[in-house]
Amino acid sequence: MFFEKKNHKKPDNQGECRISLNILKECGYNIGLCRLLNTDFNTGIIGDEHDLRRRQECFGKHSIPIPKIQTYFTILCQQFEDSNVIFLTWAASLYLVFSIFGTKKSGDSQGYLESLTIYFGLMFAANLAAVADWIKQRQHLSLKDEINNQKVTVYRGAFGTAISVPIRELVAGDIVQINQGDRVPADCIILDEINLEVDESMYGKNREKVRKEESQQHADGGEEGNDFDNHKQNPDFLLFSDSKVMRGEGRAIVCSVGDATLISRHRKKEDLVIKEQETLLEQKLEKVA
């Protein structure tokens, strides 16, 4: 519920605060949230094999969604959408009809072979192009999957040792280090920050270069009182998966991983399909035509 759009948007009325902020308040602010996720505010999770497996079973495994390859049959069908191929198919079909009727008058029973030759040539060229496109998509997919192998700094162990782990090995409760130029590895809540500014334009309008602030002083678990609910003291303390850190640094606690992240829950099926993109030259030629 922290990351739902209706809960984290800035309220319109003076004196109200974000619903996500109220949820965090019920959790006991940052200290209470760490306690609920069995995470130490300073040293992070235990991080042994048993702890990681337990968290994955409870919250799911993490990975950034990557596009899916189109089936070979789909790619093959797309080869026949070209106007030149359509023209040749119609021409071969008409020639086949004329050759069939022509054989009855001339007695030549081999007239249809030329049409079949055109059909064979079209199918051969279509299969060749489909194989090339399929291989290209496989290579593109392997490059995309490297995102999940990128390293992120987390704090684990009794002494809070900073270690680098692949993004796919993150678990809920991990405390991650966020620096300028990084991609946010999962849906997180800020624990502490210094001038943190994040580009969240992929999550909607007016979300570019959003200034981030931690939810409250973590030393005492947050201050109680009406001044915290004031509109002017209404921090944006959420970090969304795959958004880019433009400035500053900080630490954040991972709350949603894998399919539970906002970007995964609201992503459409067609967004996960590799699409053939036209080059600038092809776009200009279409405009001229």
N, C-alpha and C positions, 0 to 999 in steps of 0.2 A: 504493500500500500504506500510505502514511502515514495515510490517512483512513478505512480500513476499521475498522468498529466493534470487531472482535476485536483489532485492533492498537493502538488508542488508548485502550482502557478501562484503568482503574486496576487493577493486579494485586492479587490477594488475599494472596499470600504475602509475608512480610517479606523485604526485601533484593532483591526483583525490581523491574524497571522496565518501563515500557510497551514493547511491541514497536516502536512507532513511534520511540521514543527510541533503541532499538538501531539502527534503520534510519538515523536521522539521524547517529548516531555513525559508522556505516560510510561515510556521505557526507562526513564531516569536519566535522560540526556546521554552524553557520550559514555560516561562511566557505566551507567546502567545498561546501555546497549552492549558494551563490551562484556559485561557480566552475563547478560542473557545469551550471548554467543560463546560464552566460556573462553573469553579472550582477555589477556592482560593488556591494559592500556599502553604500557611501555614496552613489553617484551613480546607481545603477540601470542599466537597459539603455541601449544606444545610442539606440534609438527612431527610427531613420530608416525610410524606406519599405521598404528592402530587409530590414532587421532584423525589422520587424513582420510582413512577408509570410512570411519564413522561419520565424518562431515560429508563425504561424497554420497553416502547412503541416505543421509538426512536431507541434504540440500541439492543433491545432484552434482554431476561432473561438469567442469567448465570447458568451454571451447567457443571461439568466435565463429558464428555461422559462415560458411563459405558457399559459393554458388554450386549448383548441381549441373552435371553435364546433360545435354540433350541426348536422347536415344539416337542410335545410328539411323533408324528408320525416319525419325523426324528431320534429321539433317539431310537425308537423301531426298525427302519430299520437298524440302526448301530449295533444292537445286532446280526444280521444275517451275519455280515462281519467276524466273528470269524471263523477260519479254522475248529475247532471242530464242530461248529454248521452246517457249510456247509457240512461237511462229514456226519453228522447224517441225514441231510435233504436228501442228495442223497441216503443214505442207506435206509431210510424209503420209498423214492419214488420207488427204485428198488424192495424193498420187497412188496410194494403195487401192482406193475405191476405183479410180479410173483404170488401174492396171488389171483389176479383177474383171471389170466389164469389158476391157479391151481384149483379154485373152479369149473370150467367147467368139469374137469376130475374127481376130488374127490367127488364133490357134497357138499363140505363144504362151506357154504355161510358166515361163520364167520371169514375167514382167513384175511380179510382186517382190522379187528378191531385192530390187533397188530400195524399195520402201523399208524392207526389213533391215537392210544395211544401215539406213538412216536411224532407225529405232535402236539398233545395236550400238551405233556410234554415240547416240545420246545417252543411253544407259551406261556405257563405259565411261564417258566423260563425267556423268553425274556421280557414279560410284567413286571415281578417282577424286573428284572434288570433295565428296562427303568424307572419304577416309582422311584427306588432308585437314578438313575442318575439325573432324573428331579428334585427331592427334593434337591439333592446336589447342582445342579446348582442354584436353587432358593436361597439357603442359601448363596452360593458364591456371588450371585447378591446383596443380602441385605448387605453383608459385603462391597462390592465395593461401594454401594450407600452411605456408611458412610463417604466417602471422601467429599461429598458435604455438610456434616454436620460439618466438621472440622471448627474450628474458625480461623479467620484472623483479625489482628488489622487494623482498618481504622480510619481516622480522619474526623469527621463530626460535623456539627453545627457551630454556630456563633463564638464559642471559640475554635474550632478545637479539641474537646474532643476525646481522643483515646478510642475507644470502640471495642469490639470483636463481630464479626458477622459471621454467617455461610457462607461458600464460595458461596453457591447458592444464597445469598442475595447481592452479589457484583453487582455494576452497573458501567457502563462506566463513568469515571470522578472521581471515588473513588481514594483517595490517601491512599495507603497501606504501612504498615511497613514490611520490609523484613529483616529477621535475619538468621544467620547461622543455617542450618539444616532444614529450611522451604522449602516447595514446592511452586513455584511461582503460585499463584492462577488463573492468567489470563494473557493475553498478555499485557505487561506494558512497559512504558518508564521511565527510571530512572530520578528522580529529583535531588537527592543527594545521595552519597554513601561513605562508608569508607572501602577500600580494598575489594570490592565486587568481588567474584569469583563464577561462576555458572557452573554446569555440564549440558551441552546441547547435550550430546552424542546421545540422542534419536532423535535429529533433523539432524543428518548426521555425516559424518566423520570429524575428527579434531575439534569437538565441545565440547570436554571434558575439564572441568575446564577453561572456557573462562573468562579472566579478563574483568570486566565491568567498564566503566567509564561514568560519566554523560556527557551529550552532550556539555554543555558550562556553563560558569558562569551564574547563573540564576538572579543575582541581576539586571543586566541591559538588560536582555533578549538576551544576546549573543553579541559577538564582531563581527563587520563587518571587512572584510579584507581578503586578500589572504592567510595570515598565517593560518586561520582557515581551509582552504581547502587543506592544506598540508597533504601529506600522513602520516607523522609521528604524526600529531595531528588529527587522524581520529578515534575517540572513538567508542567503541561498547556499545551502550546505550540502547539496547533492551533486554527485559526479556520475555521469552516464557513460555506459560502455562505448568505447570507440571514439569518444569526443577527444579533441586535441587540446593539450595544455599550451596556451600561448605565452604565459608569463608566470613567474613565481614557482613555488614549490610547497610541498606539504606532505602530511601523512593521512591516509584514509583507511577505513575498515570496509572490507568487502562484505556486502549484504546479499546480493543476488548474483548467481552464476548461471552459465549455460542457457537453457531454455527459459529460465525464470527472469532473465534480464528484460528490460523494457524494449530494447531494439529487437529481441527475438520474439517477444509476445505479440508485437504489432507489425512484424514484417510480413509482407504478402508473399505468396508462393512464387509469383513471377519475378520478385526481387532476387530470388535465389537461383535463377536460371541465367546461364551465361548467354549474353546476346551479342550478335555480331554488330559491331559499331562501324559506321562508315567513316572513311578518312575525310580530311578537309577537301582534298582534290575531288573525291566522289560527290561530296555535298555541293561543291561549286559547279560540277558538270551537270548535276540534276537541276540546279537553278537556271543554268544556261539553256538546258533542254526545255 
